[in-house]
């Protein structure tokens, strides 16, 4: 019994405590609401008081009417100007797009993005040399399915005047016809000249009016190679002359002296020839039309003078003519001539070496070039087929009308099937 009484008393105390807490919470909420209401009323009173005191004696601001527009703020005016500019720019873009679309009507586009010229157009094709264009007339165009590209058949035009090109009118000379890939040709700015039955082309390049771009690095390398080659030729000529003079001296010293003089003249000839080569500039070599006035021909003249002095004042002549000219033995003349031609031996050796290296490099280049070209061709074919497969699988990009119809029907059928499945679910 005592336990039941204790539990009842504890329960009663707990209920009283809960009721007191609930009443306290309710009182606190009511107090907050009353305080908030009092604060709102105070704020409204202050607003009304401030409004009455500030605008009691001021007339109401005039309202804008339809005849007198209201003033605009800076931001509103800037926003309106921006919208006007955007609208004007949009109109210009639409006009340009319309012009481009009109210009592209009937123009065929290569799968790689190149514009295919039309029959009768004047185009620029790769010429025979670098920085040179061949002006041609488009005869026909053909699409190659295997390469997914266009071939352009052209007729070569011949220059008939400064910047004017026309077809060959000779009965015994047939026009030259060639073909190029569309990526290799460029459109020409051409104007037909009626009285000459030709075209005036403005942007055709040739080797005369096209400036040559000089690679300074390659030029420096070339000058270094030239200097090394000149030094080697002079050194080899001197060694051959010295060796030949020593060998001949074992049999005849006079003949050895003549051979040595010829070798010295040969070295001088190489030096003068190199100096003349170094003087070559954009205008060509000096004395190009008068080779006998070239300084290098002083070398054989000096050899003749040296032979005359030797046999006149140092002996060895077989006699003298009535004019006092010494008679030189034929073997000494031959030795001097052979000594003068000594420079030909290292020159021929270097030339042969360069030819051999060039042929070796050309063979390697042809072998590697064929392999690399085949790999690049395979890669281009694969890429072209992949692009064509993607393009032909889309009804909006395919060029074949039957494929477009088939893809459109398949897409419509697929949509109908999906709608039926949704309705069934």
DRENVO-503366 format. One line per 10 residues: number of its first residue (from 1); their letters; for each residue x, y, z of C-alpha. Coordinates in nm, 2 decimals. Layout:
<nodes>
NUM> A> X,Y,Z | ...
</nodes>
This chain:
<nodes>
1> XXXXXXXXXX> 0.00,0.00,0.00 | 0.28,0.23,0.08 | 0.43,0.17,-0.26 | 0.11,0.26,-0.44 | 0.07,0.58,-0.24 | 0.43,0.67,-0.32 | 0.37,0.61,-0.70 | 0.05,0.82,-0.69 | 0.22,1.11,-0.52 | 0.51,1.10,-0.77
11> XXXXXXXXXX> 0.27,1.09,-1.06 | 0.08,1.38,-0.92 | 0.40,1.58,-0.87 | 0.50,1.51,-1.23 | 0.16,1.62,-1.37 | 0.18,1.94,-1.17 | 0.53,2.01,-1.30 | 0.42,1.95,-1.66 | 0.12,2.18,-1.63 | 0.34,2.45,-1.48
21> XXXXXXXXXX> 0.59,2.42,-1.76 | 0.32,2.43,-2.03 | 0.17,2.74,-1.88 | 0.51,2.90,-1.86 | 0.57,2.83,-2.23 | 0.23,2.97,-2.32 | 0.29,3.28,-2.12 | 0.63,3.34,-2.29 | 0.48,3.30,-2.64 | 0.20,3.54,-2.55
31> XXXXXXXXXX> 0.45,3.79,-2.42 | 0.65,3.77,-2.74 | 0.35,3.82,-2.96 | 0.24,4.12,-2.75 | 0.59,4.27,-2.77 | 0.60,4.22,-3.15 | 0.26,4.38,-3.19 | 0.36,4.68,-2.98 | 0.68,4.71,-3.19 | 0.48,4.70,-3.52
41> XXXXXXXXXX> 0.24,4.97,-3.39 | 0.53,5.19,-3.29 | 0.69,5.15,-3.63 | 0.36,5.24,-3.80 | 0.32,5.55,-3.58 | 0.68,5.67,-3.66 | 0.62,5.62,-4.04 | 0.30,5.81,-4.03 | 0.46,6.09,-3.83 | 0.76,6.12,-4.06
51> XXXXXXXXXX> 0.53,6.12,-4.37 | 0.31,6.39,-4.24 | 0.60,6.61,-4.13 | 0.81,6.57,-4.45 | 0.53,6.61,-4.72 | 0.28,6.83,-4.54 | 0.36,7.15,-4.73 | 0.49,7.00,-5.06 | 0.26,6.97,-5.37 | 0.23,6.63,-5.52
61> XXXXXXXXXX> 0.48,6.55,-5.80 | 0.34,6.59,-6.15 | 0.26,6.26,-6.31 | 0.40,6.21,-6.67 | 0.14,6.21,-6.94 | 0.15,6.06,-7.29 | 0.27,6.38,-7.45 | 0.56,6.43,-7.21 | 0.76,6.11,-7.16 | 0.90,6.03,-6.82
71> XXXXXXXXXX> 1.28,6.06,-6.76 | 1.48,5.75,-6.79 | 1.76,5.64,-6.56 | 2.11,5.58,-6.68 | 2.09,5.20,-6.64 | 1.75,5.19,-6.83 | 1.89,5.40,-7.12 | 2.21,5.19,-7.14 | 2.00,4.87,-7.14 | 1.77,5.01,-7.42
81> XXXXXXXXXX> 2.08,5.11,-7.63 | 2.23,4.77,-7.58 | 1.91,4.60,-7.70 | 1.90,4.83,-8.00 | 2.26,4.75,-8.09 | 2.19,4.38,-8.05 | 1.88,4.40,-8.28 | 2.08,4.60,-8.54 | 2.37,4.35,-8.52 | 2.12,4.06,-8.55
91> XXXXXXXXXX> 1.98,4.21,-8.87 | 2.33,4.26,-9.02 | 2.41,3.89,-8.93 | 2.10,3.77,-9.09 | 2.16,3.97,-9.41 | 2.52,3.83,-9.43 | 2.40,3.48,-9.37 | 2.14,3.53,-9.64 | 2.41,3.66,-9.88 | 2.64,3.36,-9.80
101> XXXXXXXXXX> 2.36,3.12,-9.85 | 2.27,3.28,-10.18 | 2.63,3.27,-10.29 | 2.67,2.90,-10.19 | 2.36,2.80,-10.39 | 2.46,2.53,-10.64 | 2.82,2.51,-10.50 | 2.95,2.16,-10.43 | 3.14,2.11,-10.10 | 3.41,1.85,-10.06
111> XXXXXXXXXX> 3.37,1.62,-9.76 | 3.69,1.78,-9.62 | 3.54,2.13,-9.65 | 3.70,2.25,-9.98 | 3.48,2.43,-10.23 | 3.46,2.24,-10.56 | 3.51,2.48,-10.85 | 3.26,2.48,-11.14 | 3.34,2.41,-11.50 | 3.48,2.71,-11.67
121> XXXXXXXXXX> 3.63,2.87,-11.35 | 3.99,2.99,-11.35 | 4.20,2.83,-11.07 | 4.56,2.83,-10.95 | 4.74,2.49,-10.94 | 5.09,2.39,-10.81 | 5.35,2.50,-11.07 | 5.67,2.34,-11.18 | 5.88,2.53,-10.92 | 5.84,2.66,-10.57
131> XXXXXXXXXX> 5.67,3.00,-10.53 | 5.51,2.94,-10.88 | 5.14,2.89,-10.97 | 5.00,2.74,-11.28 | 4.69,2.91,-11.41 | 4.44,2.67,-11.55 | 4.08,2.64,-11.67 | 3.85,2.39,-11.51 | 3.74,2.14,-11.77 | 3.55,1.89,-11.55
141> XXXXXXXXXX> 3.51,1.76,-11.20 | 3.47,1.41,-11.07 | 3.40,1.26,-10.73 | 3.61,0.96,-10.64 | 3.43,0.73,-10.40 | 3.74,0.54,-10.30 | 3.90,0.85,-10.16 | 3.58,1.04,-10.08 | 3.72,1.35,-10.25 | 3.69,1.54,-10.58
151> XXXXXXXXXX> 3.93,1.54,-10.87 | 3.96,1.85,-11.09 | 4.05,1.82,-11.46 | 4.21,2.14,-11.58 | 4.35,2.28,-11.90 | 4.68,2.47,-11.86 | 4.67,2.83,-11.97 | 4.98,3.00,-12.12 | 5.10,3.35,-12.05 | 5.03,3.58,-12.34
161> XXXXXXXXXX> 5.12,3.91,-12.17 | 5.20,4.05,-11.83 | 4.96,3.89,-11.59 | 4.74,3.77,-11.88 | 4.68,3.40,-11.96 | 4.50,3.23,-12.25 | 4.45,2.90,-12.42 | 4.69,2.78,-12.68 | 4.56,2.86,-13.03 | 4.83,2.68,-13.22
171> XXXXXXXXXX> 4.71,2.40,-13.45 | 5.02,2.19,-13.39 | 5.03,2.24,-13.02 | 4.76,2.06,-12.82 | 4.66,2.21,-12.49 | 4.81,2.04,-12.18 | 4.55,1.87,-11.96 | 4.62,1.78,-11.60 | 4.42,1.67,-11.29 | 4.46,1.77,-10.93
181> XXXXXXXXXX> 4.29,1.70,-10.60 | 4.06,1.98,-10.49 | 4.28,2.05,-10.19 | 4.57,2.15,-10.42 | 4.40,2.43,-10.61 | 4.30,2.78,-10.52 | 4.05,3.02,-10.67 | 4.20,3.29,-10.90 | 4.10,3.65,-10.91 | 4.05,3.66,-11.28
191> XXXXXXXXXX> 3.89,3.90,-11.53 | 3.81,3.81,-11.88 | 3.98,4.03,-12.15 | 3.76,4.01,-12.45 | 3.99,4.15,-12.72 | 4.26,3.90,-12.63 | 4.04,3.60,-12.55 | 4.23,3.56,-12.23 | 4.21,3.62,-11.85 | 4.39,3.88,-11.64
201> XXXXXXXXXX> 4.49,3.70,-11.32 | 4.60,3.92,-11.02 | 4.70,3.66,-10.76 | 4.92,3.43,-10.96 | 5.26,3.37,-10.82 | 5.58,3.33,-11.03 | 5.95,3.31,-10.96 | 6.00,3.67,-11.07 | 5.75,3.88,-10.87 | 5.74,3.65,-10.57
211> XXXXXXXXXX> 6.00,3.73,-10.31 | 6.20,3.44,-10.19 | 6.20,3.38,-9.81 | 6.55,3.32,-9.69 | 6.60,3.08,-9.40 | 6.88,3.24,-9.20 | 6.96,2.92,-9.01 | 6.99,2.72,-9.33 | 7.20,3.01,-9.48 | 7.44,3.00,-9.19
221> XXXXXXXXXX> 7.48,2.62,-9.21 | 7.54,2.65,-9.59 | 7.81,2.91,-9.54 | 7.98,2.69,-9.28 | 7.97,2.39,-9.52 | 8.10,2.61,-9.80 | 8.39,2.74,-9.58 | 8.48,2.38,-9.48 | 8.47,2.27,-9.85 | 8.69,2.56,-9.97
231> XXXXXXXXXX> 8.95,2.49,-9.70 | 8.96,2.12,-9.78 | 9.00,2.19,-10.15 | 9.29,2.43,-10.10 | 9.46,2.19,-9.85 | 9.42,1.89,-10.07 | 9.55,2.08,-10.37 | 9.85,2.20,-10.17 | 9.93,1.85,-10.05 | 9.90,1.70,-10.39
241> XXXXXXXXXX> 10.12,1.98,-10.54 | 10.39,1.93,-10.27 | 10.38,1.55,-10.29 | 10.40,1.56,-10.67 | 10.69,1.81,-10.67 | 10.88,1.59,-10.42 | 10.82,1.28,-10.62 | 10.92,1.44,-10.95 | 11.23,1.60,-10.79 | 11.38,1.26,-10.75
251> XXXXXXXXXX> 11.41,1.23,-11.13 | 11.43,1.59,-11.25 | 11.45,1.90,-11.03 | 11.37,2.15,-11.32 | 11.05,1.96,-11.40 | 10.97,1.94,-11.03 | 11.00,2.33,-11.01 | 10.76,2.37,-11.31 | 10.52,2.13,-11.15 | 10.54,2.32,-10.82
261> XXXXXXXXXX> 10.48,2.65,-11.00 | 10.17,2.50,-11.17 | 10.05,2.38,-10.83 | 10.09,2.73,-10.68 | 9.89,2.87,-10.97 | 9.63,2.61,-10.91 | 9.59,2.72,-10.54 | 9.57,3.08,-10.65 | 9.30,2.99,-10.91 | 9.09,2.81,-10.64
271> XXXXXXXXXX> 9.13,3.12,-10.41 | 9.03,3.37,-10.68 | 8.74,3.15,-10.79 | 8.61,3.12,-10.43 | 8.63,3.50,-10.38 | 8.43,3.55,-10.70 | 8.17,3.30,-10.58 | 8.15,3.49,-10.24 | 8.07,3.82,-10.43 | 7.76,3.68,-10.59
281> XXXXXXXXXX> 7.46,3.87,-10.48 | 7.09,3.92,-10.58 | 7.20,4.09,-10.90 | 7.41,3.80,-11.02 | 7.79,3.75,-11.05 | 8.01,4.04,-11.16 | 8.14,4.01,-11.52 | 7.89,3.73,-11.57 | 7.87,3.81,-11.94 | 8.25,3.86,-11.99
291> XXXXXXXXXX> 8.42,3.55,-11.83 | 8.76,3.64,-11.97 | 8.77,3.95,-11.75 | 8.73,3.73,-11.44 | 9.01,3.77,-11.18 | 9.06,3.39,-11.16 | 9.22,3.40,-11.51 | 9.51,3.60,-11.36 | 9.64,3.26,-11.21 | 9.73,3.10,-11.55
301> XXXXXXXXXX> 9.88,3.44,-11.67 | 10.09,3.45,-11.35 | 10.21,3.09,-11.42 | 10.31,3.19,-11.78 | 10.51,3.49,-11.64 | 10.68,3.26,-11.37 | 10.78,3.01,-11.64 | 10.92,3.29,-11.85 | 11.13,3.43,-11.56 | 11.26,3.09,-11.46
311> XXXXXXXXXX> 11.38,2.99,-11.80 | 11.51,3.34,-11.89 | 11.71,3.42,-11.57 | 11.77,3.08,-11.40 | 11.85,2.86,-11.69 | 11.71,2.54,-11.82 | 11.59,2.67,-12.16 | 11.70,2.48,-12.47 | 11.75,2.81,-12.65 | 11.61,3.15,-12.73
321> XXXXXXXXXX> 11.42,3.29,-13.02 | 11.52,3.60,-13.21 | 11.29,3.80,-12.98 | 11.46,3.67,-12.67 | 11.18,3.43,-12.57 | 11.32,3.12,-12.40 | 11.25,2.78,-12.56 | 11.09,2.57,-12.28 | 11.12,2.19,-12.30 | 10.79,2.01,-12.36
331> XXXXXXXXXX> 10.82,1.80,-12.05 | 10.85,2.12,-11.83 | 10.55,2.27,-12.01 | 10.35,1.95,-11.95 | 10.46,1.94,-11.58 | 10.34,2.30,-11.53 | 10.01,2.23,-11.70 | 9.95,1.91,-11.49 | 10.05,2.10,-11.18 | 9.79,2.37,-11.26
341> XXXXXXXXXX> 9.52,2.11,-11.31 | 9.59,1.94,-10.97 | 9.29,2.12,-10.82 | 9.07,1.91,-11.04 | 9.15,1.59,-10.85 | 9.01,1.69,-10.50 | 8.73,1.88,-10.68 | 8.62,1.56,-10.86 | 8.66,1.35,-10.55 | 8.43,1.58,-10.35
351> XXXXXXXXXX> 8.18,1.60,-10.63 | 8.17,1.22,-10.66 | 8.13,1.19,-10.28 | 7.84,1.43,-10.28 | 7.67,1.25,-10.57 | 7.71,0.92,-10.39 | 7.56,1.06,-10.07 | 7.28,1.22,-10.26 | 7.19,0.90,-10.43 | 7.21,0.70,-10.10
361> XXXXXXXXXX> 6.98,0.95,-9.93 | 6.75,0.95,-10.23 | 6.72,0.58,-10.21 | 6.65,0.58,-9.84 | 6.40,0.87,-9.89 | 6.22,0.69,-10.17 | 6.19,0.37,-9.96 | 6.08,0.55,-9.64 | 5.87,0.79,-9.84 | 5.67,0.51,-10.00
371> XXXXXXXXXX> 5.61,0.34,-9.67 | 5.52,0.66,-9.49 | 5.30,0.77,-9.78 | 5.12,0.44,-9.78 | 5.06,0.47,-9.40 | 4.93,0.83,-9.44 | 4.71,0.72,-9.73 | 4.56,0.44,-9.52 | 4.50,0.68,-9.23 | 4.33,0.93,-9.46
381> XXXXXXXXXX> 4.11,0.66,-9.61 | 4.01,0.53,-9.27 | 3.93,0.88,-9.15 | 3.73,0.96,-9.46 | 3.53,0.64,-9.44 | 3.46,0.70,-9.07 | 3.34,1.05,-9.14 | 3.14,0.93,-9.44 | 2.98,0.66,-9.23 | 2.88,0.91,-8.96
391> XXXXXXXXXX> 2.75,1.16,-9.22 | 2.56,0.90,-9.41 | 2.39,0.77,-9.10 | 2.23,1.11,-9.03 | 1.93,1.20,-9.25 | 2.01,1.57,-9.22 | 2.37,1.54,-9.35 | 2.35,1.26,-9.60 | 2.39,1.36,-9.97 | 2.21,1.06,-10.11
401> XXXXXXXXXX> 1.83,1.13,-10.14 | 1.74,0.76,-10.12 | 1.94,0.72,-9.80 | 1.78,1.02,-9.66 | 1.43,0.88,-9.73 | 1.53,0.54,-9.58 | 1.67,0.70,-9.26 | 1.37,0.93,-9.22 | 1.13,0.63,-9.25 | 1.33,0.42,-9.00
411> XXXXXXXXXX> 1.34,0.71,-8.75 | 0.97,0.76,-8.79 | 0.90,0.39,-8.74 | 1.12,0.38,-8.43 | 0.93,0.67,-8.28 | 0.60,0.50,-8.35 | 0.72,0.18,-8.18 | 0.83,0.37,-7.88 | 0.49,0.55,-7.85 | 0.31,0.21,-7.88
421> XXXXX> 0.53,0.06,-7.60 | 0.45,0.36,-7.38 | 0.08,0.33,-7.44 | 0.09,-0.04,-7.36 | 0.27,0.03,-7.03
</nodes>
